[in-house]
Amino acid sequence: VSHFVRPDVRCEADDMDIRNYVHIKKVPGGQKSETSLFHGVILTKNVAHKKMRTKITNPLILLLRGTIEFQRVENKFSSLEPQILQEREFMRHCVMKMVAYKPNVVVVEKSVSRLAQEFLLEEGITLLYNVKLSVMERLARFTQAHIVSSIDGLVSKPNMGFCHDFRVQTYTLPNSK
């Protein structure tokens, strides 16, 4: 591992201790001979929808902090139909803001409304949500991306991440899960 991890000690944010850049994922069962070394970031998440792509070569990755949801006004009576149309239009606008930068993968720290998930699916964008901030920071470091604070922060072109290979790999555990 020490041959592959090279922290930039001239950078104030980097630490000389490589243990901060190595993450060990354990999958129960299997043999010692099945141990693998992956160059990249591994996280325990699945794509938001089973029809979203699970293998992408050279993807552009957008990291988004917060949520993608419509904020309703509490304790106010209103007609349901205009509110549903308003929510649909708001979600469409949010997704189109992201689509303008042509990401292949969008990673969101918190929740994403079902409507936004459907719009992203229609646009062919893979979505991961409810990703811990610490994992997003690892992704940002590895892919050289900036974490965008909110969709409103997409005024200018965000610094999106890049990697050579994105894939979802499923493992069967000894209890058949």
Buried (B, 14 or more C-beta within 10 A) or exposed (E): EEEEEEBEEEEEEBEEEEEEBEEEEEEEEEEEEEEEEEEBBEBEBEBBEEEBBBEBEEBBBBBBBBBBBBEEEEEEEEEEEEBEEEBEEBBBEBBEBBBEBEBBBBBBBBEBBEBBBBBBBEBEBBBBBEBEEEBBEBBBBBBEBBBBEEBEBBEEEBBBBEBEEBEBEEEEEEEEE
